[in-house]
């Protein structure tokens, strides 16, 4: 809209009547709208009148239209009975488009948009119901890494299909272009013809002082804990249909990661192992991929920046929550406790229920 555009305004009230209403009004919303109309009476453009009352030009256009169509009754709808005006279907669609462009939104931000763009103000309790009726969801937004591809789910689905294909071809699954030819042979004592174990691999760093558990207190909410620190990571294998394993290597170098893979093989003999894991260099390097092949373990790497596609992340989250209120006296006691809780949690398939439904063809496992 041009900055010098003047809106033809219908004079439903005289200047004196408008001044009298302004002197009697005590609602800031009514005052703001009446001042806006008075400024149009005086010859302001829509933009000038909007700027004077701190509103957008779009809001000014709606206010002017409502005034011209119905005077004060249309300009200040329902400002006395406590019930907010409802948005029509067209306005609801317009609101959805606004919200879709800038999502996610805080409730107060949506309230501001309703007030600024539609002259509507809802009670917080009613606002929640209204937004749910529009089809919106209210939850903690998942952090998404900038490096995550838009088609991460499709990429993982394709990689799993390739790994589970009956005809694997002559090349080892873990071998990549440019790898050396030697050493890509499964160890003589490894048997993989008894089916397929599917599992998820990841490291975490739980500490005895982690505190994510709300508790009841009479006085000061605190816990006295011995100063216990765990330097080693916890490296876990969450098996869907096999034996889950947790290890505590001194670091995450490729040599230590391979030792963790060896322990996974020891606990899951007789079957091929399909391992879903992230792109840490010690996971993707040729040394680890080759050793995994020798152990009969085929690696399926997650797309970059997609930890949300690894169900073991939920295991770690629940584990930290369950450990947080407990007090231990030593690092060894904490590792023992962590191992026990990890075993209990990984007996549940529920952490991977949605993942299985979306990505896994169970018929290919047997």
C-alpha positions in Angstrom: 0.0 0.0 0.0 1.3 3.5 -0.9 2.4 5.5 2.1 0.3 8.6 0.9 -2.9 6.6 0.4 -5.8 8.1 2.3 -8.8 6.0 3.2 -12.2 7.5 2.6 -13.8 7.3 6.0 -17.6 7.4 6.7 -18.4 10.0 9.3 -20.9 8.0 11.5 -20.2 10.5 14.3 -19.5 14.2 14.4 -16.1 15.4 15.7 -17.8 16.5 19.0 -19.5 13.1 19.4 -16.1 11.3 18.8 -14.4 13.6 21.3 -17.1 12.9 23.9 -16.7 9.1 23.5 -12.9 9.5 23.8 -13.3 11.4 27.1 -15.7 8.7 28.5 -13.8 5.6 27.3 -11.7 3.7 29.9 -10.8 0.6 27.9 -7.4 1.1 26.2 -8.5 -0.9 23.2 -11.5 1.3 22.6 -9.4 4.5 23.1 -6.9 3.2 20.6 -9.5 2.6 17.9 -11.3 5.9 18.5 -8.0 7.8 18.3 -7.3 5.9 15.0 -10.6 7.1 13.6 -10.1 10.6 14.8 -6.8 10.7 13.0 -8.4 9.6 9.8 -11.0 12.3 10.3 -8.1 14.8 10.4 -6.7 13.5 7.1 -4.1 11.0 8.1 -3.3 8.2 5.7 -3.9 4.6 6.9 -0.2 4.2 7.6 0.1 7.5 9.5 -3.0 6.7 11.6 -1.7 3.2 12.3 1.8 4.4 13.3 0.3 6.9 15.8 -1.5 4.1 17.7 1.3 1.5 17.3 -0.5 -0.8 14.9 0.3 -2.4 11.5 -1.1 -1.1 8.2 -3.0 -4.4 7.8 -4.7 -3.8 11.1 -5.5 -0.2 10.1 -7.1 -1.5 6.9 -9.4 -3.8 8.9 -10.3 -1.2 11.4 -11.2 1.3 8.7 -13.3 -1.3 6.9 -15.2 -2.2 10.0 -15.8 1.4 10.9 -17.1 2.2 7.4 -19.4 -0.9 7.4 -20.9 -0.5 10.9 -19.5 2.3 12.9 -18.6 2.0 16.6 -20.4 -1.4 16.9 -18.2 -3.0 14.3 -15.0 -1.2 15.4 -15.3 -2.4 19.0 -17.0 -5.8 18.8 -17.9 -7.4 22.2 -15.7 -5.2 24.2 -18.0 -5.3 27.2 -19.5 -8.8 27.5 -16.3 -10.7 28.1 -16.9 -13.2 25.2 -14.3 -13.0 22.4 -15.6 -12.8 18.9 -15.1 -16.0 16.9 -13.0 -16.1 13.8 -14.8 -17.0 10.6 -13.6 -19.9 8.4 -11.6 -17.5 6.1 -9.9 -15.9 9.1 -9.1 -19.3 10.6 -7.4 -20.3 7.3 -5.5 -17.0 7.3 -4.4 -17.6 10.9 -3.2 -21.1 10.1 -1.1 -19.8 7.2 0.5 -17.2 9.5 1.2 -19.8 12.1 2.5 -22.3 9.6 5.1 -19.9 8.3 6.7 -19.1 11.7 6.1 -22.2 13.7 6.6 -23.2 16.5 4.9 -20.5 18.5 4.6 -19.6 22.2 1.0 -19.1 23.5 1.6 -15.4 24.1 3.0 -14.9 20.6 -0.2 -16.4 19.1 -2.3 -14.2 21.4 -0.4 -11.2 20.1 -1.1 -12.2 16.5 -4.8 -12.7 17.2 -4.9 -9.2 18.8 -2.8 -7.5 16.2 -4.1 -9.1 13.1 -7.7 -10.0 13.9 -8.7 -7.7 16.9 -9.4 -10.8 19.0 -8.2 -11.6 22.5 -8.9 -15.0 24.1 -8.6 -16.2 27.6 -5.6 -18.5 27.9 -7.8 -21.5 28.7 -10.0 -20.9 25.7 -7.1 -20.2 23.5 -5.7 -23.8 24.1 -9.0 -25.3 23.1 -9.4 -23.1 20.1 -6.0 -24.0 18.8 -6.5 -27.7 19.3 -9.8 -27.4 17.4 -7.8 -25.9 14.5 -5.6 -29.0 14.5 -2.5 -27.5 16.2 -0.4 -29.6 18.6 1.2 -28.4 21.9 4.4 -30.1 22.8 8.1 -29.5 23.4 9.7 -28.9 19.9 12.3 -31.4 18.9 15.7 -29.8 18.3 16.6 -30.2 14.6 20.2 -29.9 13.5 20.9 -27.7 10.5 22.9 -30.5 8.9 20.0 -32.9 9.0 18.7 -33.6 5.5 15.0 -33.0 4.8 14.6 -36.6 3.6 16.4 -38.2 6.5 13.7 -40.8 7.0 13.8 -41.8 3.4 17.5 -42.1 3.5 17.4 -44.4 6.5 14.6 -46.4 5.0 16.7 -47.0 1.8 19.8 -48.0 3.8 17.8 -50.5 5.8 16.3 -52.0 2.7 19.7 -52.5 1.2 21.0 -54.0 4.4 18.1 -56.4 4.7 18.0 -57.4 1.0 18.3 -61.2 0.5 20.7 -60.7 -2.3 23.7 -58.9 -0.7 25.9 -59.3 -3.7 29.6 -60.2 -3.6 30.9 -57.1 -1.8 30.7 -57.0 2.0 27.9 -54.7 3.2 30.3 -52.5 5.2 32.9 -52.0 2.5 33.0 -48.7 0.7 34.7 -47.5 -2.4 38.4 -46.8 -1.8 38.8 -49.4 1.0 41.6 -51.9 0.9 40.7 -55.3 -0.4 42.4 -57.4 2.3 40.8 -58.5 5.5 37.1 -58.5 4.4 36.5 -62.0 5.6 34.1 -63.2 8.4 36.0 -64.8 11.3 35.9 -68.6 11.2 34.2 -68.9 14.6 31.4 -66.5 13.7 28.1 -68.0 12.6 25.5 -65.7 11.0 22.9 -68.2 9.5 20.5 -68.2 12.4 18.5 -65.1 11.5 19.1 -61.4 12.1 19.4 -59.4 15.4 18.6 -55.7 15.0 19.9 -53.3 17.5 20.9 -49.7 18.1 24.3 -48.5 19.1 25.2 -45.2 20.9 27.3 -43.7 23.7 26.2 -41.5 26.5 27.8 -39.9 29.6 25.4 -40.3 32.5 26.8 -38.9 35.8 25.8 -39.5 39.4 24.8 -35.8 39.8 22.4 -35.7 36.9 19.1 -34.5 38.2 16.0 -34.6 36.0 13.6 -36.0 38.6 11.1 -33.9 40.4 10.7 -34.8 44.1 8.7 -33.6 47.1 10.3 -31.4 49.8 9.2 -29.7 53.0 12.1 -27.2 53.1 15.1 -26.6 50.8 15.0 -28.9 47.7 18.5 -30.3 47.5 20.3 -33.7 47.7 23.6 -34.2 49.5 25.8 -36.4 47.2 29.3 -37.7 47.5 31.5 -36.2 44.8 31.6 -39.1 42.3 32.6 -38.6 38.7 32.5 -41.1 35.8 35.1 -40.4 33.2 34.4 -43.3 30.9 31.4 -43.2 28.5 28.6 -45.7 28.6 28.4 -47.4 25.2 25.1 -49.2 24.8 23.6 -51.8 22.4 19.8 -51.8 22.5 18.7 -55.1 20.8 15.1 -55.5 19.5 15.3 -59.3 19.3 18.6 -60.2 21.0 20.8 -59.5 24.0 21.3 -55.9 24.9 24.8 -54.9 26.1 26.3 -51.9 27.9 30.1 -51.3 28.1 32.4 -48.8 29.8 35.4 -48.3 27.5 38.0 -45.8 28.5 37.3 -43.7 25.4 35.6 -43.8 22.0 38.5 -44.5 19.8 38.1 -47.0 17.0 40.0 -49.7 18.9 37.7 -49.3 21.9 34.6 -49.2 19.7 35.7 -52.5 18.1 36.0 -54.0 21.6 32.4 -53.0 22.2 31.4 -54.7 19.0 33.2 -57.9 20.0 31.3 -58.0 23.2 28.0 -57.5 21.3 29.0 -60.5 19.2 29.8 -62.6 22.2 26.4 -61.9 23.7 24.6 -62.6 20.4 26.1 -65.7 18.8 24.8 -67.6 15.8 23.0 -64.7 14.1 23.8 -61.9 11.7 23.7 -58.5 13.6 22.3 -55.4 12.0 23.6 -52.4 13.9 22.1 -48.9 13.5 24.5 -46.1 14.7 25.5 -42.5 14.1 28.3 -41.1 12.0 31.1 -40.6 14.6 34.4 -41.1 12.9 35.4 -44.0 15.0 32.2 -45.7 13.8 32.5 -44.9 10.1 36.3 -45.4 9.6 37.5 -48.4 7.6 39.1 -50.0 10.6 35.7 -50.3 12.4 33.7 -51.2 9.4 36.1 -54.0 8.5 36.2 -55.4 12.1 32.4 -55.3 12.2 32.3 -57.3 9.0 34.7 -59.9 10.4 32.3 -60.2 13.4 29.2 -60.7 11.2 27.9 -57.2 12.0 26.4 -55.1 9.2 26.4 -51.4 10.0 23.6 -49.0 9.0 24.6 -45.4 9.5 22.0 -42.8 10.4 21.7 -39.7 8.1 23.8 -36.8 9.4 22.3 -34.9 12.2 19.5 -37.4 12.9 19.9 -38.7 16.5 16.1 -38.7 16.8 16.1 -41.7 14.4 18.0 -43.8 16.9 15.6 -45.3 19.6 18.5 -45.8 22.1 18.4 -42.1 22.6 15.1 -42.6 24.4 16.6 -45.4 26.5 19.4 -43.0 27.7 16.9 -40.3 28.5 14.8 -42.7 30.6 17.9 -44.2 32.2 19.1 -40.7 33.4 15.7 -39.9 34.7 15.5 -43.1 36.8 19.1 -42.8 38.1 18.8 -39.1 39.0 17.3 -39.4 42.5 19.6 -42.2 43.6 22.8 -41.7 45.6 26.0 -43.8 45.1 29.2 -43.8 47.0 31.6 -44.8 44.2 32.1 -44.9 40.5 31.9 -48.7 40.5 28.6 -48.7 42.3 27.2 -46.2 39.8 28.4 -48.4 36.8 26.7 -51.5 38.4 23.5 -49.5 39.0 23.6 -48.1 35.5 24.1 -51.6 34.0 21.1 -53.0 36.0 18.8 -50.2 34.9 20.0 -50.4 31.3 19.2 -54.1 31.3 15.7 -53.5 32.7 14.9 -50.7 30.2 16.2 -52.5 27.1 13.9 -55.5 27.8 11.2 -53.1 26.6 10.6 -52.9 22.9 8.3 -49.9 23.5 11.2 -47.4 23.0 11.5 -48.6 19.4 7.8 -49.3 18.7 7.3 -46.3 16.3 10.7 -46.9 14.7 9.8 -50.5 13.9 6.4 -49.6 12.5 8.0 -47.0 10.2 11.2 -48.6 9.0 11.4 -52.3 9.7 10.1 -55.3 7.6 10.0 -58.0 10.3 9.6 -60.7 7.7 13.1 -60.1 6.5 14.6 -60.9 9.9 13.7 -64.6 9.9 
